[in-house]
Amino acid sequence: MNFQEKDTLDERIEFMRILSKQFLLRAHQVDIEGSFPYANIQDLKNTGYTALTVPSRHGGEDISLYELIRLQETIAQGDGATALSIGWHMGIIMNLNEKSSWDESIFKYLCKQVKNGALINSAQSEPKTGSPTRGGRPETTAEKSQNGWVIKGRKTFTTMSPVLDYFIVSATIKETNDVANFLLPRSTKGLVIEETWDSIALRGTGSHDLILDNCLVDDEYLVEKFSSNGKRANGWLLHIPACYLGIAKAAQRYAIQFAKEYSPNSIVGPIIDLPNVQQKLGEIELKLMQSEYFLYGIAKQWDHSNDQAREKMGAALGAAKLTVTNNAIEVVDLAMRIVGAKSLSLKNPLQRYYRDVRAGLHNPPMDDMTIQLLARDSILNH
């Protein structure tokens, strides 16, 4: 059984729910150990999920952004770390197709590898630059040699590093001071993963450091040079809030089930009948509805817009991420208030959801940057 055999989005979501239930069963152990969800990623590869965003011209399904976020959200209801990890791979393929920023021959080669199970992610963050969205210049360097390019540096937050086959590495070209992206296969000599990931949130993402010790790559692996025309709008980054929406829905599901079953001897019947509990459940439902309408609506707008219209959507995309992520944090908090002190037990999934949704504040775009962008748009349009 695989995703390619499913004709509709509803069928694909239902199939993903089956996988997601397995991910939920494995999530606690991965979190406790701080290990990596190898089995989950393998399931996604085996079922053909990881190739769904490959364009149709290269033999893929070319799914829409709306389809992607619905499927990513479903993964996250089982395990947020798995969703965020695979979301980068899925979104990058989608983005490369939409932007046509690489030479078509190397993109075609990459798509072929992805259809055969290869996984890719960007390695952009560095210890001294922070988030690349804030404009820091990479200290990782690329120097021209007779045989290609020599890449040297260290990258942080390289999500899914235990299983990546390709890394998109940003580097400053020594000769010109330009910034460029290089495609590095995992087999590249001098490429080493240093296991540094010790976050208390999304422990299963394997976001270790990538060490580049004089890595030599061919000329053709310089895949993109950055222009000074500013950041382009990136619809694919909606996979991030989709992840946190899924985690919030998992918290809601747990809180409702708990409230239906828990009946202390101080009352008659389960606590779900209490007005104060129903008040919190209503608040949770409202925040999830707000998040769904915002996130789904922006994704559909992106899917139905041309390139020119998409470039004007930066503020709206950021607003969707800000709204959904902050709502998710509030939803998990409300769920924990319903469950009470038991929610802080290490065996209880709510404490994991609580830690995991906080990570959304540190994924791009950051809240302060979104607010500034909204302010600029508001000033220009009024």
Phi and psi in degrees as a GROMACS rama.xvg file:
@    title "Ramachandran Plot"
@    xaxis  label "Phi"
@    yaxis  label "Psi"
@TYPE xy
-147.179  169.506  ASN-2
-67.7211  -29.432  PHE-3
-63.5576  -24.3943  GLN-4
-81.867  -8.453  GLU-5
-91.6507  125.563  LYS-6
-86.1221  -25.2645  ASP-7
-123.475  162.699  THR-8
-63.4596  -41.4487  LEU-9
-58.2771  -40.0303  ASP-10
-66.7281  -38.5138  GLU-11
-68.3855  -40.0081  ARG-12
-64.2765  -41.822  ILE-13
-63.4139  -39.9296  GLU-14
-64.8249  -40.5102  PHE-15
-66.8713  -31.899  MET-16
-61.2128  -36.5733  ARG-17
-63.701  -45.3496  ILE-18
-65.2491  -41.3271  LEU-19
-61.7712  -34.1837  SER-20
-64.09  -35.5912  LYS-21
-67.9493  -38.7189  GLN-22
-62.5222  -38.9495  PHE-23
-62.8554  -38.9025  LEU-24
-64.4817  -28.2012  LEU-25
-94.3538  -13.6786  ARG-26
-63.0677  -42.3389  ALA-27
-61.8734  -45.3876  HIS-28
-65.1789  -42.2664  GLN-29
-61.2004  -41.9666  VAL-30
-65.9377  -46.2291  ASP-31
-61.6929  -41.9817  ILE-32
-80.6916  -19.0858  GLU-33
65.3881  32.2056  GLY-34
-93.4748  -158.939  SER-35
-124.716  139.969  PHE-36
-79.2684  65.1351  PRO-37
-54.5747  -43.0939  TYR-38
-64.031  -38.5751  ALA-39
-64.4613  -46.3985  ASN-40
-64.3041  -38.8309  ILE-41
-64.9442  -38.7302  GLN-42
-60.0765  -42.4956  ASP-43
-67.4776  -34.8622  LEU-44
-70.8027  -45.3275  LYS-45
-62.618  -31.2011  ASN-46
-90.0912  1.63352  THR-47
81.4521  6.76286  GLY-48
-62.188  -41.1362  TYR-49
-67.3444  -8.03167  THR-50
-107.686  5.12978  ALA-51
-65.8345  -27.9252  LEU-52
-90.4668  -0.704758  THR-53
-63.13  132.287  VAL-54
-64.0344  153.905  PRO-55
-62.8229  -31.0143  SER-56
-66.2425  -16.8578  ARG-57
-113.685  24.0476  HIS-58
86.9558  13.4204  GLY-59
-101.888  -173.786  GLY-60
-91.5949  -21.2138  GLU-61
55.5398  46.8516  ASP-62
-66.9769  156.76  ILE-63
-78.2253  167.369  SER-64
-63.2938  -40.4119  LEU-65
-60.4186  -43.7655  TYR-66
-61.7618  -42.0002  GLU-67
-60.9905  -47.3196  LEU-68
-69.911  -31.408  ILE-69
-66.2328  -40.6214  ARG-70
-71.0998  -39.6312  LEU-71
-64.1795  -41.1727  GLN-72
-59.8498  -39.3252  GLU-73
-67.2094  -40.3377  THR-74
-58.121  -45.4829  ILE-75
-65.5951  -24.1558  ALA-76
-65.9382  -21.3145  GLN-77
-94.8371  -46.5002  GLY-78
-156.87  113.65  ASP-79
-63.3946  -37.8908  GLY-80
-63.4725  -40.1308  ALA-81
-65.4652  -42.1684  THR-82
-63.324  -49.1419  ALA-83
-64.746  -39.3384  LEU-84
-60.4803  -55.8676  SER-85
-72.7728  -23.0161  ILE-86
-61.2808  -36.1531  GLY-87
-63.6021  -45.5503  TRP-88
-60.512  -49.5918  HIS-89
-61.0044  -45.3079  MET-90
-69.0345  -36.7811  GLY-91
-63.2874  -44.0402  ILE-92
-61.3575  -43.3262  ILE-93
-60.7577  -44.9305  MET-94
-65.7584  -42.5947  ASN-95
-61.9301  -35.7737  LEU-96
-68.4545  -45.2259  ASN-97
-67.3479  -40.8761  GLU-98
-85.8685  -20.0755  LYS-99
48.2445  43.0209  SER-100
-88.8895  -10.0183  SER-101
-106.068  157.881  TRP-102
-58.8993  134.246  ASP-103
-60.3697  -33.0011  GLU-104
-66.4083  -39.7214  SER-105
-77.542  -30.6223  ILE-106
-66.466  -40.4927  PHE-107
-61.3461  -42.1881  LYS-108
-60.6639  -44.9303  TYR-109
-63.0646  -43.3815  LEU-110
-59.5292  -39.4826  CYS-111
-62.2033  -41.797  LYS-112
-64.8217  -40.8834  GLN-113
-64.139  -40.4145  VAL-114
-63.4581  -24.0925  LYS-115
-91.6959  7.03018  ASN-116
107.115  0.54155  GLY-117
-69.5954  148.917  ALA-118
-121.347  146.197  LEU-119
-136.421  150.498  ILE-120
-154.637  161.8  ASN-121
-85.6956  148.773  SER-122
-122.847  94.1497  ALA-123
-115.372  -37.1663  GLN-124
-72.781  148.571  SER-125
-137.897  159.608  GLU-126
-56.1168  -37.7965  PRO-127
-100.335  -8.21288  LYS-128
-101.951  -17.7844  THR-129
66.9113  -151.105  GLY-130
-65.8762  132.037  SER-131
-63.3621  -18.5925  PRO-132
-68.6167  -15.622  THR-133
-90.8924  1.73808  ARG-134
92.6035  9.2428  GLY-135
-65.5052  139.446  GLY-136
-81.842  132.516  ARG-137
-60.3193  136.187  PRO-138
-85.7135  -14.3964  GLU-139
-62.6801  133.644  THR-140
-115.425  152.814  THR-141
-125.93  124.932  ALA-142
-122.265  132.082  GLU-143
-69.2365  137.662  LYS-144
-132.733  176.138  SER-145
-63.1746  -29.4201  GLN-146
-103.342  5.17443  ASN-147
143.68  -127.495  GLY-148
-127.345  139.863  TRP-149
-106.047  118.463  VAL-150
-106.092  132.03  ILE-151
-140.532  129.897  LYS-152
161.468  -170.529  GLY-153
-135.949  132.934  ARG-154
-115.81  145.328  LYS-155
-110.885  168.266  THR-156
53.2111  44.7326  PHE-157
-86.0193  81.832  THR-158
-61.1067  138.867  THR-159
71.2499  19.372  MET-160
-57.4538  -30.713  SER-161
-60.8943  -23.0918  PRO-162
-125.424  5.64254  VAL-163
-69.4702  141.615  LEU-164
-101.507  -23.9916  ASP-165
-139.123  144.877  TYR-166
-124.933  130.147  PHE-167
-95.3929  109.881  ILE-168
-108.832  127.028  VAL-169
-87.7294  140.871  SER-170
-151.693  153.008  ALA-171
-91.631  124.209  THR-172
-74.9681  122.051  ILE-173
-59.3255  -42.2897  LYS-174
-69.4641  -33.7391  GLU-175
-118.271  -12.5921  THR-176
68.4495  10.6537  ASN-177
-72.3676  156.327  ASP-178
-105.549  134.417  VAL-179
-140.543  160.372  ALA-180
-102.839  138.381  ASN-181
-122.625  141.063  PHE-182
-95.6133  118.441  LEU-183
-116.762  118.775  LEU-184
-66.6034  152.193  PRO-185
-60.3161  -28.5595  ARG-186
-75.4057  -3.10664  SER-187
-58.3963  129.093  THR-188
-64.2938  133.107  LYS-189
94.0581  -4.87902  GLY-190
-90.4147  119.864  LEU-191
-134.472  139.214  VAL-192
-95.9065  121.558  ILE-193
-103.134  119.185  GLU-194
-77.3529  90.5989  GLU-195
-110.141  -7.22061  THR-196
-69.2329  112.383  TRP-197
-132.407  24.3224  ASP-198
-64.931  149.527  SER-199
-86.2448  -8.15727  ILE-200
-109.478  141.65  ALA-201
48.4216  51.6396  LEU-202
-62.1318  -23.6187  ARG-203
-87.7032  10.6075  GLY-204
-82.6117  -11.6954  THR-205
56.8214  42.3508  GLY-206
-85.7783  62.8382  SER-207
-80.1989  177.666  HIS-208
-83.191  145.855  ASP-209
-109.105  119.107  LEU-210
-99.0547  128.248  ILE-211
-117.885  99.1157  LEU-212
-103.344  86.7866  ASP-213
52.9708  53.369  ASN-214
-76.4923  126.395  CYS-215
-98.1371  124.303  LEU-216
-128.472  151.453  VAL-217
-66.9894  159.31  ASP-218
-54.6107  -39.1926  ASP-219
-67.2233  -14.5659  GLU-220
-85.2849  0.43561  TYR-221
-79.773  100.668  LEU-222
-96.5528  -17.7929  VAL-223
-164.695  134.346  GLU-224
-107.782  140.389  LYS-225
-84.8937  136.25  PHE-226
-88.7969  170.24  SER-227
-98.9916  19.7408  SER-228
-84.6927  7.12518  ASN-229
94.2789  170.531  GLY-230
-73.6871  139.281  LYS-231
-91.0692  155.078  ARG-232
-67.53  139.446  ALA-233
-127.794  92.3463  ASN-234
-61.4669  -33.8431  GLY-235
-60.0467  -23.0983  TRP-236
-69.0698  -5.97144  LEU-237
-66.3608  -10.1734  LEU-238
-61.9206  -23.2489  HIS-239
-69.9578  -59.2367  ILE-240
-62.0255  -28.6724  PRO-241
-59.427  -38.1906  ALA-242
-61.5965  -46.9616  CYS-243
-73.8654  -28.7117  TYR-244
-64.0295  -41.8618  LEU-245
-62.6948  -41.5353  GLY-246
-63.4632  -41.9972  ILE-247
-62.0583  -39.0473  ALA-248
-66.7895  -33.9564  LYS-249
-65.158  -38.5573  ALA-250
-65.8614  -41.8489  ALA-251
-59.8493  -46.8206  GLN-252
-58.3776  -43.9136  ARG-253
-65.8918  -44.0549  TYR-254
-63.0509  -41.248  ALA-255
-65.2368  -44.8123  ILE-256
-63.1258  -40.9303  GLN-257
-62.1947  -46.2054  PHE-258
-65.9201  -30.1176  ALA-259
-71.4463  -29.7696  LYS-260
-99.5583  -26.5396  GLU-261
-84.5569  123.453  TYR-262
-138.553  88.2957  SER-263
-66.5107  155.365  PRO-264
-74.111  -0.335216  ASN-265
-82.0664  -11.0193  SER-266
-134.046  166.602  ILE-267
-98.7316  121.607  VAL-268
90.6025  177.077  GLY-269
-76.2904  160.713  PRO-270
-70.2845  -12.8668  ILE-271
-65.8007  -16.3903  ILE-272
-83.6223  -10.0827  ASP-273
-76.7682  136.857  LEU-274
-57.6348  -39.4778  PRO-275
-67.8148  -33.1398  ASN-276
-71.4367  -43.6337  VAL-277
-63.8951  -32.8314  GLN-278
-59.9697  -45.9377  GLN-279
-67.9407  -39.495  LYS-280
-64.4296  -36.5543  LEU-281
-66.0518  -40.06  GLY-282
-63.8178  -40.6169  GLU-283
-60.7981  -48.3556  ILE-284
-60.9303  -40.4165  GLU-285
-61.8578  -45.2843  LEU-286
-66.3666  -36.3725  LYS-287
-69.9541  -37.7632  LEU-288
-62.8942  -45.0873  MET-289
-58.3074  -43.7492  GLN-290
-65.8456  -44.0653  SER-291
-60.5759  -50.0636  GLU-292
-62.5239  -39.406  TYR-293
-68.7059  -52.3946  PHE-294
-66.8003  -48.146  LEU-295
-65.0975  -39.7214  TYR-296
-64.5795  -42.4528  GLY-297
-66.0964  -40.5716  ILE-298
-62.4877  -44.1039  ALA-299
-66.447  -37.3547  LYS-300
-61.5145  -42.134  GLN-301
-60.5676  -46.473  TRP-302
-61.3702  -31.9473  ASP-303
-101.297  10.2026  HIS-304
-105.189  152.443  SER-305
-84.3617  176.509  ASN-306
-58.8309  -40.8546  ASP-307
-64.2168  -42.8924  GLN-308
-68.1341  -36.8048  ALA-309
-62.8111  -35.5683  ARG-310
-65.9641  -14.2384  GLU-311
-95.8918  3.73598  LYS-312
-96.6904  5.35542  MET-313
-54.4356  -46.8279  GLY-314
-65.3988  -41.5282  ALA-315
-66.0615  -39.7427  ALA-316
-63.1776  -43.6801  LEU-317
-64.3009  -39.498  GLY-318
-64.1916  -37.4392  ALA-319
-63.7501  -44.9645  ALA-320
-62.7144  -45.5439  LYS-321
-60.0324  -47.9111  LEU-322
-64.0155  -50.1897  THR-323
-64.9472  -43.384  VAL-324
-66.0471  -45.8823  THR-325
-68.9203  -35.2011  ASN-326
-62.6591  -39.9072  ASN-327
-61.5556  -41.0509  ALA-328
-61.5508  -43.1145  ILE-329
-68.4365  -37.2787  GLU-330
-62.5787  -46.6604  VAL-331
-64.4709  -38.2091  VAL-332
-61.9093  -44.6506  ASP-333
-63.4986  -40.3061  LEU-334
-61.191  -39.7385  ALA-335
-69.3089  -32.8594  MET-336
-66.9098  -33.8421  ARG-337
-68.1569  -45.6442  ILE-338
-76.6221  -30.2401  VAL-339
83.1914  -153.848  GLY-340
-60.04  -26.2561  ALA-341
-61.1024  -23.4806  LYS-342
-68.4992  -16.2468  SER-343
-92.3812  -1.51243  LEU-344
-67.426  141.01  SER-345
-61.7711  -25.8245  LEU-346
-79.4834  -13.4663  LYS-347
-87.8108  129.879  ASN-348
-66.4994  -20.6349  PRO-349
-61.8173  -36.3728  LEU-350
-66.6611  -30.4886  GLN-351
-71.6228  -43.3739  ARG-352
-59.8417  -39.6398  TYR-353
-61.0038  -44.9652  TYR-354
-68.1156  -40.9406  ARG-355
-68.5019  -41.6713  ASP-356
-68.105  -25.9335  VAL-357
-61.7667  -28.5888  ARG-358
-62.2574  -25.9949  ALA-359
-60.1429  -26.6732  GLY-360
-65.3347  -21.0064  LEU-361
-108.009  5.28016  HIS-362
-90.8632  150.469  ASN-363
-73.8762  152.313  PRO-364
-79.1331  151.269  PRO-365
-73.4947  153.043  MET-366
-57.3167  -43.2202  ASP-367
-65.0869  -35.6445  ASP-368
-68.5167  -37.1149  MET-369
-65.5317  -43.9461  THR-370
-62.0399  -41.38  ILE-371
-62.5708  -41.4572  GLN-372
-66.2435  -40.3676  LEU-373
-63.7688  -38.4408  LEU-374
-64.3615  -44.3049  ALA-375
-61.7886  -43.5612  ARG-376
-62.9408  -40.6092  ASP-377
-63.6246  -42.3619  SER-378
-65.1576  -41.5495  ILE-379
-69.4588  -30.9155  LEU-380
-94.7068  0.927969  ASN-381
